[in-house]
């Protein structure tokens, strides 16, 4: 039975779509909820000071929601027609808007280029894995391996208590981490990253080396 649990699984199309949609909703629901809270504060007849605080909350939350949606549009969405390419400058922009904050810094070293869309989608999903490796913040250094349509990626993550995200190695290989042998909304992102890599003819490795985590896709 243990061998069955540890075997790679293939999700049906509808199940995969539902889990990815759940992941996107998870990323967006918090700032949208904050916008609703801000509006409710204003509707309750708040004084001028409270109204200004509510407006500030709404502005910040709207920017956060927009950044997350733009990132998810490329990382999880169709991002153009079949066979299309994506500009790495767009990937850089959405990654910076989404992940760069007072705790985490994106150190980008990929030259502007149009790359096959699944490779760019893979890159953005690697950055999500990288962010999960530094829950207290740090630096995510992004570099290209090679060039052209066969470009790979090296992501080096440094930060306090940097570690490999739980079950990332198994999920990248398509292996469920739970005893039921299923993939849920919490596990879909690294699982989806592995799917993207295999669709592009690539493999992903992730390992802890000294005080940093190295993620490579080639």
MDAnalysis code that builds the backbone (N, CA, C; Angstrom):
import MDAnalysis as mda
import numpy as np

u = mda.Universe.empty(654, n_residues=218, atom_resindex=np.repeat(np.arange(218), 3), trajectory=True)
u.add_TopologyAttr("name", ["N", "CA", "C"] * 218)
u.add_TopologyAttr("resid", np.arange(1, 219))
u.add_TopologyAttr("resname", ["UNK", "UNK", "UNK", "UNK", "UNK", "UNK", "UNK", "UNK", "UNK", "UNK", "UNK", "UNK", "UNK", "UNK", "UNK", "UNK", "UNK", "UNK", "UNK", "UNK", "UNK", "UNK", "UNK", "UNK", "UNK", "UNK", "UNK", "UNK", "UNK", "UNK", "UNK", "UNK", "UNK", "UNK", "UNK", "UNK", "UNK", "UNK", "UNK", "UNK", "UNK", "UNK", "UNK", "UNK", "UNK", "UNK", "UNK", "UNK", "UNK", "UNK", "UNK", "UNK", "UNK", "UNK", "UNK", "UNK", "UNK", "UNK", "UNK", "UNK", "UNK", "UNK", "UNK", "UNK", "UNK", "UNK", "UNK", "UNK", "UNK", "UNK", "UNK", "UNK", "UNK", "UNK", "UNK", "UNK", "UNK", "UNK", "UNK", "UNK", "UNK", "UNK", "UNK", "UNK", "UNK", "UNK", "UNK", "UNK", "UNK", "UNK", "UNK", "UNK", "UNK", "UNK", "UNK", "UNK", "UNK", "UNK", "UNK", "UNK", "UNK", "UNK", "UNK", "UNK", "UNK", "UNK", "UNK", "UNK", "UNK", "UNK", "UNK", "UNK", "UNK", "UNK", "UNK", "UNK", "UNK", "UNK", "UNK", "UNK", "UNK", "UNK", "UNK", "UNK", "UNK", "UNK", "UNK", "UNK", "UNK", "UNK", "UNK", "UNK", "UNK", "UNK", "UNK", "UNK", "UNK", "UNK", "UNK", "UNK", "UNK", "UNK", "UNK", "UNK", "UNK", "UNK", "UNK", "UNK", "UNK", "UNK", "UNK", "UNK", "UNK", "UNK", "UNK", "UNK", "UNK", "UNK", "UNK", "UNK", "UNK", "UNK", "UNK", "UNK", "UNK", "UNK", "UNK", "UNK", "UNK", "UNK", "UNK", "UNK", "UNK", "UNK", "UNK", "UNK", "UNK", "UNK", "UNK", "UNK", "UNK", "UNK", "UNK", "UNK", "UNK", "UNK", "UNK", "UNK", "UNK", "UNK", "UNK", "UNK", "UNK", "UNK", "UNK", "UNK", "UNK", "UNK", "UNK", "UNK", "UNK", "UNK", "UNK", "UNK", "UNK", "UNK", "UNK", "UNK", "UNK", "UNK", "UNK", "UNK", "UNK", "UNK", "UNK", "UNK", "UNK", "UNK"])
u.atoms.positions = np.array([
    [0.825, -1.207, 0.000],
    [0.000, 0.000, 0.000],
    [0.859, 1.257, 0.000],
    [1.953, 1.226, 0.774],
    [2.835, 2.393, 0.834],
    [3.377, 2.739, -0.527],
    [3.683, 1.702, -1.343],
    [4.213, 1.969, -2.680],
    [3.185, 2.706, -3.527],
    [1.896, 2.340, -3.355],
    [0.853, 2.999, -4.123],
    [0.740, 4.468, -3.741],
    [0.827, 4.755, -2.424],
    [0.707, 6.129, -1.957],
    [1.822, 6.987, -2.504],
    [3.027, 6.406, -2.646],
    [4.183, 7.177, -3.081],
    [4.320, 7.232, -4.595],
    [3.392, 6.668, -5.322],
    [3.477, 6.668, -6.781],
    [2.968, 7.988, -7.345],
    [3.573, 8.456, -8.443],
    [3.071, 9.677, -9.086],
    [1.630, 9.482, -9.542],
    [0.847, 10.544, -9.511],
    [-0.533, 10.466, -9.978],
    [-0.766, 11.520, -11.058],
    [-1.774, 11.282, -11.866],
    [-2.166, 12.245, -12.901],
    [-3.580, 12.718, -12.590],
    [-3.743, 14.011, -12.434],
    [-5.064, 14.569, -12.164],
    [-5.867, 14.696, -13.449],
    [-7.171, 14.456, -13.339],
    [-8.062, 14.720, -14.463],
    [-8.103, 16.221, -14.728],
    [-8.382, 16.589, -15.980],
    [-8.375, 17.997, -16.359],
    [-9.250, 18.874, -15.484],
    [-10.487, 18.407, -15.200],
    [-11.403, 19.210, -14.388],
    [-10.900, 19.349, -12.957],
    [-10.304, 18.288, -12.401],
    [-9.772, 18.353, -11.044],
    [-8.592, 19.315, -10.973],
    [-7.721, 19.251, -11.969],
    [-6.572, 20.152, -12.001],
    [-7.035, 21.598, -12.092],
    [-7.997, 21.865, -12.983],
    [-8.503, 23.232, -13.145],
    [-9.133, 23.735, -11.847],
    [-9.883, 22.877, -11.164],
    [-10.549, 23.275, -9.923],
    [-9.532, 23.594, -8.836],
    [-8.487, 22.798, -8.725],
    [-7.482, 23.025, -7.685],
    [-6.656, 24.276, -7.964],
    [-6.320, 24.498, -9.233],
    [-5.588, 25.719, -9.575],
    [-6.457, 26.948, -9.301],
    [-7.752, 26.855, -9.644],
    [-8.661, 27.967, -9.368],
    [-8.738, 28.238, -7.866],
    [-8.746, 27.180, -7.064],
    [-8.767, 27.343, -5.612],
    [-7.521, 28.050, -5.122],
    [-6.379, 27.709, -5.727],
    [-5.126, 28.360, -5.332],
    [-5.164, 29.858, -5.663],
    [-5.662, 30.197, -6.841],
    [-5.755, 31.608, -7.236],
    [-6.688, 32.355, -6.288],
    [-7.832, 31.755, -5.966],
    [-8.776, 32.393, -5.044],
    [-8.135, 32.600, -3.676],
    [-7.348, 31.636, -3.233],
    [-6.662, 31.756, -1.949],
    [-5.734, 32.966, -1.934],
    [-5.045, 33.211, -3.057],
    [-4.117, 34.333, -3.126],
    [-4.829, 35.681, -3.134],
    [-6.048, 35.707, -3.643],
    [-6.738, 36.982, -3.858],
    [-7.746, 37.304, -2.749],
    [-8.245, 36.294, -2.054],
    [-9.360, 36.520, -1.140],
    [-8.998, 37.424, 0.031],
    [-7.746, 37.363, 0.496],
    [-7.353, 38.178, 1.652],
    [-7.413, 39.685, 1.350],
    [-6.756, 40.170, 0.271],
    [-6.863, 41.608, -0.001],
    [-8.262, 42.045, -0.387],
    [-9.020, 41.190, -1.057],
    [-10.403, 41.545, -1.397],
    [-11.237, 41.670, -0.119],
    [-11.011, 40.757, 0.821],
    [-11.708, 40.843, 2.104],
    [-11.366, 42.121, 2.846],
    [-10.101, 42.546, 2.748],
    [-9.680, 43.787, 3.400],
    [-10.371, 44.995, 2.767],
    [-10.569, 44.959, 1.448],
    [-11.300, 46.043, 0.773],
    [-12.732, 46.118, 1.303],
    [-13.377, 44.969, 1.437],
    [-14.744, 44.921, 1.960],
    [-14.786, 45.490, 3.384],
    [-13.793, 45.112, 4.202],
    [-13.748, 45.627, 5.572],
    [-13.611, 47.152, 5.590],
    [-12.773, 47.676, 4.702],
    [-12.597, 49.122, 4.620],
    [-13.876, 49.829, 4.233],
    [-14.597, 49.262, 3.265],
    [-15.862, 49.858, 2.839],
    [-16.895, 49.824, 3.962],
    [-16.921, 48.725, 4.727],
    [-17.867, 48.622, 5.832],
    [-17.579, 49.664, 6.908],
    [-16.284, 49.928, 7.136],
    [-15.927, 50.974, 8.098],
    [-16.486, 52.329, 7.669],
    [-16.370, 52.619, 6.377],
    [-16.854, 53.902, 5.867],
    [-18.379, 53.984, 5.907],
    [-19.048, 52.857, 5.686],
    [-20.508, 52.846, 5.676],
    [-21.093, 53.020, 7.071],
    [-20.286, 52.737, 8.093],
    [-20.782, 52.818, 9.471],
    [-20.757, 54.239, 10.034],
    [-20.581, 55.225, 9.161],
    [-20.580, 56.609, 9.611],
    [-19.349, 56.974, 10.406],
    [-18.191, 56.490, 9.973],
    [-16.942, 56.738, 10.693],
    [-16.562, 58.215, 10.607],
    [-15.758, 58.662, 11.595],
    [-15.280, 60.040, 11.572],
    [-14.205, 60.197, 10.496],
    [-13.707, 61.418, 10.337],
    [-12.764, 61.709, 9.260],
    [-11.488, 60.888, 9.372],
    [-10.967, 60.729, 10.603],
    [-9.722, 59.984, 10.794],
    [-9.898, 58.514, 10.428],
    [-11.013, 57.933, 10.875],
    [-11.281, 56.519, 10.566],
    [-11.527, 56.325, 9.074],
    [-12.211, 57.285, 8.463],
    [-12.457, 57.205, 7.024],
    [-11.149, 57.207, 6.245],
    [-10.203, 58.047, 6.665],
    [-8.909, 58.092, 5.985],
    [-8.153, 56.784, 6.152],
    [-8.230, 56.199, 7.360],
    [-7.597, 54.890, 7.579],
    [-8.243, 53.830, 6.691],
    [-9.569, 53.886, 6.566],
    [-10.277, 52.926, 5.723],
    [-9.881, 53.083, 4.263],
    [-9.772, 54.331, 3.800],
    [-9.362, 54.579, 2.416],
    [-7.946, 54.073, 2.165],
    [-7.063, 54.258, 3.140],
    [-5.691, 53.771, 3.001],
    [-5.670, 52.252, 2.905],
    [-6.480, 51.598, 3.733],
    [-6.588, 50.136, 3.685],
    [-7.103, 49.681, 2.322],
    [-8.108, 50.374, 1.812],
    [-8.681, 50.010, 0.512],
    [-7.657, 50.192, -0.600],
    [-6.919, 51.302, -0.590],
    [-5.903, 51.546, -1.622],
    [-4.835, 50.444, -1.621],
    [-4.282, 50.160, -0.437],
    [-3.223, 49.157, -0.338],
    [-3.731, 47.776, -0.735],
    [-4.917, 47.432, -0.289],
    [-5.472, 46.114, -0.589],
    [-5.801, 45.976, -2.069],
    [-6.270, 47.057, -2.694],
    [-6.563, 47.021, -4.133],
    [-5.286, 46.811, -4.932],
    [-4.203, 47.490, -4.528],
    [-2.920, 47.294, -5.218],
    [-2.432, 45.860, -5.052],
    [-2.582, 45.316, -3.840],
    [-2.160, 43.937, -3.584],
    [-2.965, 42.954, -4.417],
    [-4.283, 43.138, -4.438],
    [-5.140, 42.240, -5.221],
    [-4.787, 42.311, -6.705],
    [-4.550, 43.516, -7.215],
    [-4.183, 43.676, -8.622],
    [-2.865, 42.978, -8.926],
    [-1.866, 43.153, -8.048],
    [-0.559, 42.521, -8.266],
    [-0.673, 41.005, -8.277],
    [-1.478, 40.468, -7.369],
    [-1.633, 39.012, -7.299],
    [-2.371, 38.465, -8.508],
    [-3.387, 39.178, -8.970],
    [-4.124, 38.730, -10.153],
    [-3.253, 38.780, -11.404],
    [-2.460, 39.841, -11.558],
    [-1.579, 39.933, -12.720],
    [-0.532, 38.821, -12.709],
    [-0.015, 38.516, -11.525],
    [0.948, 37.417, -11.412],
    [0.277, 36.086, -11.769],
    [-0.891, 35.830, -11.187],
    [-1.582, 34.557, -11.424],
    [-2.008, 34.407, -12.875],
    [-2.319, 35.520, -13.528],
    [-2.733, 35.458, -14.930],
    [-1.655, 34.806, -15.791],
    [-0.386, 35.112, -15.497],
    [0.700, 34.504, -16.263],
    [1.104, 33.158, -15.668],
    [1.231, 33.091, -14.348],
    [1.732, 31.871, -13.710],
    [0.788, 30.688, -13.870],
    [-0.537, 30.951, -13.853],
    [-1.514, 29.865, -13.913],
    [-2.440, 29.947, -15.119],
    [-2.513, 31.113, -15.763],
    [-3.477, 31.296, -16.839],
    [-2.944, 30.899, -18.201],
    [-3.784, 31.115, -19.221],
    [-3.404, 30.745, -20.586],
    [-2.317, 31.655, -21.128],
    [-2.320, 32.930, -20.712],
    [-1.284, 33.892, -21.113],
    [-1.066, 33.904, -22.625],
    [-2.147, 33.987, -23.370],
    [-2.022, 34.047, -24.823],
    [-2.444, 32.746, -25.478],
    [-2.412, 32.691, -26.768],
    [-2.844, 31.509, -27.512],
    [-1.804, 30.413, -27.450],
    [-2.194, 29.230, -27.876],
    [-1.292, 28.079, -27.863],
    [-0.040, 28.377, -28.680],
    [1.094, 27.999, -28.122],
    [2.356, 28.187, -28.822],
    [2.931, 29.572, -28.706],
    [2.280, 30.473, -27.955],
    [2.761, 31.839, -27.847],
    [3.948, 31.937, -26.914],
    [4.667, 33.062, -27.035],
    [5.809, 33.337, -26.160],
    [5.454, 34.484, -25.233],
    [6.187, 34.593, -24.135],
    [5.957, 35.650, -23.150],
    [7.258, 36.409, -22.950],
    [7.162, 37.710, -22.851],
    [8.317, 38.571, -22.629],
    [8.780, 38.426, -21.173],
    [10.052, 38.142, -20.965],
    [10.557, 38.007, -19.598],
    [10.447, 39.312, -18.815],
    [10.360, 40.441, -19.528],
    [10.166, 41.710, -18.818],
    [8.801, 41.756, -18.133],
    [7.799, 41.141, -18.754],
    [6.485, 41.057, -18.118],
    [6.556, 40.173, -16.879],
    [7.285, 39.064, -16.994],
    [7.449, 38.171, -15.840],
    [8.165, 38.888, -14.704],
    [9.197, 39.654, -15.053],
    [9.933, 40.422, -14.046],
    [9.008, 41.410, -13.343],
    [8.185, 42.095, -14.113],
    [7.303, 43.109, -13.543],
    [6.291, 42.509, -12.581],
    [5.608, 41.440, -13.010],
    [4.574, 40.869, -12.142],
    [5.191, 40.205, -10.922],
    [6.377, 39.611, -11.083],
    [7.047, 38.989, -9.938],
    [7.459, 40.032, -8.914],
    [7.986, 41.159, -9.394],
    [8.392, 42.229, -8.487],
    [7.186, 42.815, -7.761],
    [6.118, 43.079, -8.490],
    [4.921, 43.652, -7.874],
    [4.310, 42.726, -6.827],
    [4.391, 41.418, -7.087],
    [3.751, 40.450, -6.201],
    [4.630, 40.091, -4.998],
    [5.918, 39.842, -5.239],
    [6.776, 39.266, -4.204],
    [7.683, 40.261, -3.501],
    [8.005, 41.358, -4.171],
    [8.920, 42.336, -3.564],
    [8.182, 43.122, -2.477],
    [8.685, 43.082, -1.259],
    [8.079, 43.871, -0.186],
    [9.143, 44.227, 0.836],
    [8.725, 44.627, 2.038],
    [9.701, 45.064, 3.033],
    [10.508, 43.910, 3.614],
    [10.124, 42.662, 3.288],
    [10.873, 41.506, 3.798],
    [11.596, 40.723, 2.701],
    [11.066, 40.757, 1.490],
    [11.597, 39.922, 0.409],
    [12.017, 40.784, -0.774],
    [13.179, 40.446, -1.354],
    [13.713, 41.185, -2.500],
    [13.956, 40.223, -3.660],
    [13.503, 40.621, -4.857],
    [13.782, 39.858, -6.070],
    [15.035, 40.442, -6.722],
    [16.061, 39.618, -6.887],
    [17.317, 40.023, -7.534],
    [17.339, 39.374, -8.918],
    [16.907, 40.119, -9.930],
    [16.615, 39.565, -11.268],
    [17.815, 39.709, -12.191],
    [18.244, 38.599, -12.799],
    [19.389, 38.612, -13.717],
    [19.059, 37.856, -15.003],
    [17.867, 38.082, -15.528],
    [17.463, 37.453, -16.788],
    [17.263, 38.547, -17.825],
    [17.954, 38.433, -18.935],
    [17.885, 39.454, -19.979],
    [16.510, 39.453, -20.645],
    [16.076, 40.612, -21.146],
    [14.797, 40.669, -21.866],
    [14.804, 39.710, -23.056],
    [13.757, 38.922, -23.169],
    [13.648, 37.963, -24.269],
    [12.230, 37.416, -24.293],
    [11.815, 36.949, -25.468],
    [10.541, 36.248, -25.575],
    [10.838, 34.757, -25.492],
    [10.289, 34.105, -24.467],
    [10.514, 32.679, -24.253],
    [9.196, 31.922, -24.350],
    [9.249, 30.616, -24.673],
    [8.018, 29.823, -24.719],
    [7.217, 29.992, -23.429],
    [5.909, 30.120, -23.575],
    [5.082, 30.521, -22.437],
    [5.187, 29.558, -21.254],
    [5.284, 28.242, -21.506],
    [5.346, 27.318, -20.385],
    [6.647, 27.458, -19.599],
    [7.712, 27.912, -20.254],
    [8.964, 28.154, -19.526],
    [8.831, 29.383, -18.623],
    [8.158, 30.398, -19.106],
    [7.969, 31.587, -18.279],
    [6.996, 31.293, -17.144],
    [5.941, 30.544, -17.426],
    [5.029, 30.132, -16.369],
    [5.771, 29.301, -15.328],
    [6.657, 28.423, -15.784],
    [7.476, 27.633, -14.865],
    [8.333, 28.534, -13.995],
    [8.964, 29.531, -14.605],
    [9.813, 30.448, -13.849],
    [9.027, 31.115, -12.723],
    [7.831, 31.619, -13.011],
    [7.044, 32.278, -11.982],
    [6.645, 31.306, -10.875],
    [6.365, 30.072, -11.237],
    [6.035, 29.085, -10.213],
    [7.254, 28.691, -9.385],
    [8.428, 28.727, -9.990],
    [9.650, 28.508, -9.211],
    [9.826, 29.618, -8.172],
    [9.444, 30.836, -8.542],
    [9.547, 31.946, -7.595],
    [8.574, 31.775, -6.428],
    [7.411, 31.185, -6.678],
    [6.500, 30.892, -5.577],
    [7.106, 29.869, -4.627],
    [7.754, 28.847, -5.188],
    [8.464, 27.876, -4.349],
    [9.552, 28.569, -3.544],
    [10.264, 29.475, -4.215],
    [11.349, 30.194, -3.550],
    [10.819, 31.024, -2.389],
    [9.701, 31.700, -2.604],
    [9.106, 32.507, -1.537],
    [8.710, 31.625, -0.356],
    [8.246, 30.421, -0.654],
    [7.879, 29.490, 0.420],
    [9.074, 28.972, 1.199],
    [10.274, 29.134, 0.632],
    [11.496, 28.670, 1.305],
    [12.008, 29.673, 2.332],
    [11.475, 30.902, 2.308],
    [11.925, 31.945, 3.246],
    [10.712, 32.619, 3.893],
    [10.048, 31.917, 4.807],
    [8.846, 32.474, 5.430],
    [9.107, 33.759, 6.207],
    [10.351, 34.005, 6.610],
    [10.687, 35.242, 7.310],
    [11.285, 36.297, 6.379],
    [11.281, 36.016, 5.085],
    [11.812, 36.966, 4.119],
    [13.272, 36.725, 3.804],
    [13.747, 37.403, 2.764],
    [15.130, 37.241, 2.328],
    [15.275, 37.704, 0.895],
    [16.231, 37.106, 0.195],
    [16.518, 37.485, -1.185],
    [16.326, 36.296, -2.111],
    [15.665, 36.552, -3.239],
    [15.468, 35.533, -4.270],
    [16.235, 35.983, -5.505],
    [17.356, 35.327, -5.787],
    [18.182, 35.659, -6.948],
    [17.779, 34.771, -8.115],
    [17.490, 35.391, -9.253],
    [16.979, 34.675, -10.419],
    [17.955, 34.829, -11.580],
    [18.411, 33.704, -12.140],
    [19.360, 33.728, -13.258],
    [18.916, 32.760, -14.345],
    [19.352, 33.039, -15.567],
    [19.065, 32.153, -16.698],
    [20.177, 31.125, -16.852],
    [19.810, 29.939, -17.318],
    [20.770, 28.905, -17.687],
    [20.634, 28.710, -19.188],
    [21.642, 29.106, -19.950],
    [21.549, 29.029, -21.405],
    [20.755, 30.188, -21.963],
    [20.297, 30.037, -23.197],
    [19.537, 31.106, -23.847],
    [18.619, 30.535, -24.912],
    [17.761, 31.384, -25.434],
    [16.838, 30.951, -26.484],
    [15.717, 30.081, -25.928],
    [15.123, 29.284, -26.814],
    [13.958, 28.481, -26.446],
    [14.273, 27.369, -25.458],
    [15.552, 27.080, -25.238],
    [15.918, 26.034, -24.277],
    [16.425, 26.621, -22.961],
    [16.162, 27.897, -22.728],
    [16.607, 28.549, -21.504],
    [16.082, 27.828, -20.270],
    [16.984, 27.612, -19.305],
    [16.601, 27.096, -18.000],
    [16.770, 28.183, -16.960],
    [16.548, 27.836, -15.698],
    [16.564, 28.849, -14.648],
    [17.247, 28.335, -13.385],
    [17.978, 29.244, -12.741],
    [18.584, 28.963, -11.442],
    [18.077, 30.012, -10.464],
    [17.484, 29.552, -9.376],
    [16.941, 30.451, -8.354],
    [17.651, 30.140, -7.039],
    [18.321, 31.137, -6.497],
    [19.037, 30.979, -5.233],
    [18.330, 31.780, -4.157],
    [17.958, 31.103, -3.081],
    [17.150, 31.716, -2.028],
    [17.969, 31.811, -0.743],
    [18.124, 33.011, -0.232],
    [18.831, 33.201, 1.033],
    [17.930, 33.988, 1.987],
    [17.999, 33.622, 3.268],
    [17.189, 34.294, 4.270],
    [17.256, 33.548, 5.579],
    [16.730, 34.161, 6.627],
    [16.752, 33.551, 7.951],
    [15.973, 32.239, 7.943],
    [16.650, 31.163, 8.361],
    [16.027, 29.836, 8.416],
    [15.477, 29.384, 7.065],
    [16.202, 29.670, 5.996],
    [15.791, 29.193, 4.674],
    [15.701, 27.670, 4.688],
    [14.636, 27.134, 4.106],
    [14.473, 25.678, 4.086],
    [13.649, 25.259, 2.889],
    [13.754, 24.006, 2.518],
    [12.937, 23.482, 1.424],
    [11.479, 23.437, 1.890],
    [10.551, 24.001, 1.116],
    [9.143, 23.952, 1.520],
    [8.689, 22.511, 1.747],
    [7.823, 22.292, 2.724],
    [7.382, 20.927, 3.047],
    [6.851, 20.170, 1.831],
    [7.363, 18.953, 1.651],
    [6.915, 18.021, 0.612],
    [7.154, 18.514, -0.815],
    [7.965, 19.560, -0.977],
    [8.177, 20.114, -2.319],
    [8.808, 19.095, -3.258],
    [9.763, 18.328, -2.768],
    [10.466, 17.363, -3.632],
    [9.491, 16.328, -4.178],
    [8.640, 15.762, -3.295],
    [7.675, 14.757, -3.751],
    [6.655, 15.350, -4.712],
    [6.129, 16.517, -4.363],
    [5.076, 17.114, -5.180],
    [5.586, 17.546, -6.546],
    [6.820, 18.012, -6.629],
    [7.403, 18.344, -7.931],
    [7.462, 17.115, -8.831],
    [7.629, 15.957, -8.216],
    [7.678, 14.706, -8.973],
    [6.295, 14.113, -9.209],
    [5.236, 14.823, -8.737],
    [3.877, 14.336, -8.931],
    [3.439, 13.319, -7.905],
    [4.155, 13.231, -6.783],
    [3.860, 12.244, -5.749],
    [3.113, 12.908, -4.596],
    [1.914, 12.465, -4.269],
    [1.168, 13.043, -3.148],
    [1.935, 12.868, -1.837],
    [1.795, 13.845, -0.966],
    [2.516, 13.786, 0.309],
    [1.655, 13.246, 1.434],
    [0.339, 13.123, 1.214],
    [-0.531, 12.651, 2.295],
    [-0.789, 11.156, 2.186],
    [-1.324, 10.603, 3.241],
    [-1.565, 9.162, 3.290],
    [-2.680, 8.728, 2.343],
    [-3.558, 9.651, 1.999],
    [-4.674, 9.307, 1.101],
    [-4.231, 9.217, -0.366],
    [-3.020, 9.699, -0.666],
    [-2.535, 9.645, -2.040],
    [-3.255, 10.610, -2.952],
    [-3.659, 11.781, -2.407],
    [-4.388, 12.767, -3.194],
    [-3.645, 14.100, -3.189],
    [-3.995, 14.951, -4.144],
    [-3.460, 16.313, -4.217],
    [-4.590, 17.270, -3.852],
    [-4.334, 18.158, -2.890],
    [-5.352, 19.130, -2.517],
    [-4.903, 20.540, -2.904],
    [-5.721, 21.543, -2.563],
    [-5.433, 22.920, -2.970],
    [-4.144, 23.440, -2.353],
    [-3.759, 22.920, -1.193],
    [-2.519, 23.365, -0.557],
    [-1.289, 22.820, -1.288],
    [-1.449, 21.677, -1.953],
    [-0.316, 21.016, -2.607],
    [-0.259, 21.272, -4.104],
    [-1.279, 21.936, -4.662],
    [-1.375, 22.011, -6.116],
    [-0.251, 22.828, -6.746],
    [0.247, 23.863, -6.061],
    [1.241, 24.734, -6.702],
    [2.543, 23.998, -7.034],
    [3.203, 23.305, -6.090],
    [4.402, 22.555, -6.479],
    [4.101, 21.403, -7.444],
    [2.935, 20.786, -7.311],
    [2.544, 19.741, -8.258],
    [2.424, 20.327, -9.661],
    [1.764, 21.470, -9.770],
    [1.604, 22.146, -11.058],
    [2.953, 22.574, -11.633],
    [3.869, 22.994, -10.766],
    [5.219, 23.363, -11.207],
    [5.902, 22.181, -11.880],
    [5.766, 21.007, -11.288],
    [6.335, 19.804, -11.894],
    [5.715, 19.491, -13.242],
    [4.392, 19.684, -13.355],
    [3.711, 19.473, -14.639],
    [4.259, 20.408, -15.713],
    [4.436, 21.683, -15.349],
    [4.967, 22.660, -16.301],
    [6.365, 22.258, -16.761],
    [7.193, 21.838, -15.819],
    [8.562, 21.445, -16.166],
    [8.553, 20.281, -17.146],
    [7.761, 19.277, -16.862],
    [7.735, 18.100, -17.737],
    [7.161, 18.439, -19.110],
    [6.182, 19.360, -19.153],
    [5.611, 19.761, -20.442],
    [6.640, 20.495, -21.294],
    [7.621, 21.133, -20.639],
    [8.681, 21.849, -21.354],
    [9.923, 20.990, -21.552],
    [9.848, 19.712, -21.199],
    [10.992, 18.818, -21.338],
    [12.102, 19.117, -20.349],
    [11.730, 19.616, -19.165],
    [12.710, 20.006, -18.161],
    [12.478, 19.234, -16.869],
    [13.453, 19.292, -15.988],
    [13.300, 18.732, -14.657],
    [13.702, 19.785, -13.639],
    [13.099, 19.708, -12.457],
    [13.363, 20.677, -11.399],
    [14.034, 19.979, -10.230],
    [15.091, 20.593, -9.714],
    [15.738, 20.106, -8.502],
    [15.675, 21.206, -7.448],
    [15.567, 20.809, -6.204],
    [15.563, 21.758, -5.101],
    [16.356, 21.138, -3.953],
    [17.333, 21.867, -3.448],
    [18.155, 21.345, -2.360],
    [18.646, 22.457, -1.450],
    [18.870, 22.092, -0.200],
    [19.398, 23.019, 0.795],
    [20.912, 22.877, 0.810],
    [21.627, 23.978, 0.577],
    [23.085, 23.990, 0.579],
    [23.544, 25.084, 1.538],
    [24.166, 24.660, 2.637],
    [24.613, 25.614, 3.660],
    [23.431, 26.471, 4.129],
    [23.525, 27.792, 3.912],
    [22.479, 28.679, 4.437],
    [21.484, 29.121, 3.380],
    [21.476, 28.474, 2.239],
    [20.552, 28.874, 1.182],
    [19.907, 27.665, 0.518],
    [18.871, 27.937, -0.262],
    [18.173, 26.899, -1.010],
    [18.360, 27.151, -2.495],
    [18.781, 26.129, -3.227],
    [18.978, 26.227, -4.667],
    [17.854, 25.503, -5.401],
    [17.222, 26.199, -6.327],
    [16.179, 25.615, -7.180],
    [16.624, 25.761, -8.621],
    [16.636, 24.641, -9.330],
    [17.087, 24.696, -10.735],
    [16.098, 23.976, -11.630],
    [15.893, 24.551, -12.810],
    [15.051, 23.929, -13.824],
    [15.836, 23.928, -15.131],
    [16.139, 22.758, -15.635],
    [16.930, 22.658, -16.869],
    [16.576, 21.377, -17.613],
])
